[in-house]
Amino acid sequence: MSHHHPSRLLVDRFTDTITPATTLPKTTNITPSGSLPQIQSWIHECSTSHERCQAIQSSTSSSWLPTRLIDVSNPSKIHIITTSPSMKERYTTLSHCWGRIEIIKLIQANYAQLTDPSVGVNWDKLTKTFQDAITVTRALGVKYIWIDSLCIVQWDGEKAPGDFKTEGQLMHLVYRNSFLNLAGADSKDGSQGLFRSYEKNPRQRVLHEPVKIEGGRGIAAEWYILPKDYWRHELLDKILYTRGWVFQERMLAPRILHFSTHQLLWDCATLSASESLPQGLPRQIDTISATERHWRERLLLMRSTPANQPALIRAGTADDSLETFWIDSVRNYTRCELTNYISDRLQAIWGVAKVVRDGLREKGSWDENDHQEEEYAAGLWSKNLYLQLAWRVVNPRSREETRLPGLQGIHPSWSWASTIGEISLQSRLRLAGTWYRVRHHDGGEVRFEVKCLGDVEGSPELAARGVEPKRDHQPELVGKKLAVRGVTVRGCWDQKTQGVRVSVVDVAVVKRFDFFPDVVLEEGREVYLLVLSAHETDEHGQLVMVDDSASGSEVSWRKPNVTYNSGTGLMLEGGVGVENEYKRIGAFRFQGLGKDDMRALVDETGVKNISIL
């Protein structure tokens, strides 16, 4: 973790009505003299005064419970229970780093013992983090807590695989329906616990004292000096938030209590606060946190049940695009790390993807002639799939680092899930002036076919709990081959220019291309270029827009006098073993291409059916 000193800014105490805490307890432990009063105050305000949070609470299902919960109501003994559809109880959840230490897990071999009320879970076998989370839960008067390693039967060999395959699909429901999520932001593993004491070093506590600054005419004003990236410095740079699974936990829980290095921090759909700024962050530093609150509200209000309010689903508190949110989410998620990329690359973001998919289905297609339901698979969406194929690896590394063999066996090369590293998705908005795009072999839209776990497995137990596998389980691809009809142009990689040399396009024209290889390519590597889409622009790559509002028409696109072409494409490698079968090794974009050069790249005589594996 970095220990840089953040840039700072001045906040006017009167203009922003900032009211920092004047004293802080010497510990974040849950005691009357510790952090308990502040936590209770935040929860009370959220439950009684926050209209947005109350709307979320009314939209979530009070009757939905995870398959298993830990009963912590008995002070001398805790045990794991199996819930029933008739139960209506509050429960907390825990976000934590498993780390490298051994933690207690629910497996088939100890299932009978840990679920037996007379035996239960040995307190001394629990990690410090688990013990602290149970202490918080009890102090808040909540009877149950959900902890992943104890509420999902874990893998214990081929003969005892556990039930993560089913339960892992329901993480979005677990966190969305929780009362409060406890997040061990500053703990690299279970040995470090949630609580921090400042008896020996009280200066670690974060208090903000006003400073007087002389203004004009000798008038002094009081200001506070605060870190400009306060939320990142105090929270998001902590070790927990480098973990991939925690991304969706943070976005889907209605309330989060973060146990960080120097203080506790609070998050809900209405308020982001800390012990030192208990009434909320000043607007100048409430940037990242405000964006997350906005999307947390929208995601939590997006229910696929008819009882919800479509207007809230479509608009939220601001008319931001779900498309933009998904692009930002994938970029933020892929910056994080996973312990097991092979099994978790897509699974750990399914909770967010599922809610976005439901929102897109409720919102409907932007194309009035398109009546197909939105589908999701391999990290991409079914509508305008061809445009999404141009995703980019932000910082390409060696093939061994970026494309693990295990990932290649599960995910096709055209899916970003087949790579490791930060991913930049591309917009799937079909631009005005688009005159060329690749097609499926049959002339239709490029598409994938999906199956859902619910198509092959049914569970009366899940159905009784209101879980619909076809809706709540992540879809899987029927096949990994993507059928594409287009033109491939052979070239070779030029290490010096970081580009592809092709014989059909002049060297000077290649400068109008930007190439984004997935991995570091060697000099002279054979590369095939496949244009995915092209649209007409001016010579600078800009669409020409005309405002006809005076004549009663809306702003529209008009063909420029001299047209050029811009668009995107894929970098492919051949030699897969079968003729006309390729694998993706990168993406490219171009702008300002003249019609002759464009014609050379998509020559009709070169159109053929290919498969991208």
Residue, then its C-alpha position, 0 to 999 in steps of 0.5 A: m500500500s502506498h503512503h504518499h501524502p495526498s494533495r489538499l484543498l481548503v474548505d470554507r466551514f461556513t459555505d459548506t456547513i462542515t461540522p467535523a468531530t471535535t473528539l474521537p474515542k480511543t478505539t473503534n471497538i463496539t463499546p459505549s465509550g468506543s464507536l457504538p454510539q456513532i454507528q447507532s446514530w448513522i443507522h438511526e438516521c438512515s432508517t428514519s430520515h433518508e428517503r432514498c434508503q427507505a425506498i430501497q428498504s421497501s423495494t428489497s424483500s424482507s422475506w428473502l434470506p440466504t440458504r444459511l446464516i450464523d445464529v449469534s443470539n446465544p452468547s455462549k454458543i453460535h451455530i449455522i442454521t438453514t433458513s426457511p421461506s417463512m423466516k423474516e429476519r435481519y442479518t449482517t454480512l461480512s466483506h473480508c480478505w481471506g488472506r494466506i492464513e487458515i480459516i474455519k470453513l463449512i465443509q461436508a465433513n464438519y457440516a453436522q457439527l457446525t449446524d448442531p445447536s448443542v455443539g456449534v462453532n468453537w469460538d476459539k476456531l474463529t479468526k479475529t475478524f469473524q469474532d469482531a464481526i459477530t461482536v458488532t452484529r450482537a451489539l446492534g441487536v441483530k440475530y444473524i450474520w452471513i459469512d461466506s466461508l461458513c454459509i457456503v459449503q466449501w470445496d473439500g476434494e472431488k468427492a465433496p465439492g460443496d455448493f458454491k456452484t449454486e450459492g455463488q450465483l446468489m451473492h447479489l441477493v445475499y448483499r442486496n437484502s442484508f441489513l448492514n455490510l461490515a467491511g474489514a477494509d484495513s485487514k489483510d487476513g482474519s488475524q488482524g480483526l476489525f477494531r483498531s486501538y489508538e491508546k498508544n498513538p492517538r495522533q493516528r486519529v483523524l481530526h480536522e481543526p479549523v485554520k484562520i486565513e487572513g483575507g482582504r481588509g484584514i478579515a479572517a475566515e475559518w477554513y478546513i484543510l482536507p485531502k483532495d482524494y479523501w475517500r480514496h486515501e481513507l478507504l478505497d486504497k485499503i487492501l480490501y478494495t483491491r480484491g475483485w469479489v468485494f467490488q460487487e459487495r460494495m456496490l450492492a449492499p444498502r449500508i456499509l460500515h467500513f473498518s479502516t486504518h484510522q477511523l470508521l466510515w459509513d456508506c449508504a445511498t444517501l450519505s458517505a461519512s466518517e467518524s471525523l466527518p460524521q454528518g457527511l463529506p463536504r461537496q468538494i471531496d464528495t466526488i467518488s463517494a457521491t458517484e458510488r452512492h448514486w449507482r448503489e441507489r439505482l442498482l438496489l432499486m432495480r428489481s426484476t419483479p413487477a412490483n417495483q417502480p419502472a420510473l425509478i429503475r429507468a432514471g434514478t436520481a440522475d438520468d445516467s446511462l447504465e451502459t456508462f456504468w457498466i463500462d466504468s464497473v468493468r474497468n474498476y473491477t478488472r483493476c482488482e485482484l482475484t485469488n482464483y482467476i480461472s473460476d472467478r473472473l466472471q463470477a465475481i462480477w455477476g452480481v452487478a451484471k445481473v442487476v444491470r441486465d435486469g435494468l436494461r431489460e426493463k428499460g428496453s432497447w434503444d432500437e424500436n425494431d429490436h424486440q429481442e430480450e437483452e442477454y449477457a454472457a462472457g462479460l458482453w451483451s447480446k445487442n450490438l455485440y460486434l461493437q463490444l468486441a473491440w475492448r482493450v487491455v489497458n496495460p498489455r503484458s507478456r502472453e504468459e501473464t495476460r492469457l493464463p492457459g486455464l482461462q483460455g480453456i474456459h473463455p473464448s479469446w473474444s471475451w475480456a474474461s480470457t485475459i488478466g488485467e485492466i480492461s477498457l470496454q467500448s461503447r456499443l452505440r451504433l453511430a450515425g453514418t455507419w455503412y459497414r459492419v461485420r455480420h453472422h455467417d447467415g447475414g444476421e447480427v453477430r451473436f452468441e447463444v447462451k444456456c442458463l444453469g436453470d435450463v439444465e438444473g431445477s431446484p425445488e428448494l431454490a424455487a421455494r425461496g423465490v430464486e429463479p435459476k433462469r434469472d438469477h444464475q449466470p448464463e453460459l455460452v453454448g459454444k465458444k466459436l463466434a461466427v463472423r462474416g467479414v474481411t481479414v487483411r494479412g499484415c505483420w507487427d512492427q515493434k518500432t511503430q507499435g503498429v501493423r504493416v499491411s500491403v494493401v494500405d500505404v504506410a503513411v495511412v497506417k498512421r491513422f490507426d491506433f493498435f491495442p495488442d492484448v499481449v506484448l507482440e514480437e517483431g514481425r509477428e503475423v497479424y490479421l486485421l478484421v474491420l468490425s465497423a466503419h462510419e462516415t466522418d469528416e477528415h478529423g474523424q468527427l461526425v457532422m451534426v446539423d441543428d435543424s431545430a428552427s425548422g422543427s426537426e431535432v439535431s441530426w446527422r448529415k453526410p459531410n461534403v468530402t467523406y472519410n471513414s472511422g471505425t474499430g476492428l480486431m487484431l487476429e492470429g491464424g494458425v489455430g489448426v483449421e482454415n478460417e479459424y482465428k483467435r483475438i490478440g488485440a483491437f484497433r481503431f482508425q479515423g480519417l481514412g479515404k474511400d480507396d483505403m477503406r475499400a482495400l480493408v473491406d474489399e467485397t471480393g475478400v468477404k468470407n466466413i470465419s470463426i473467432l475462438 
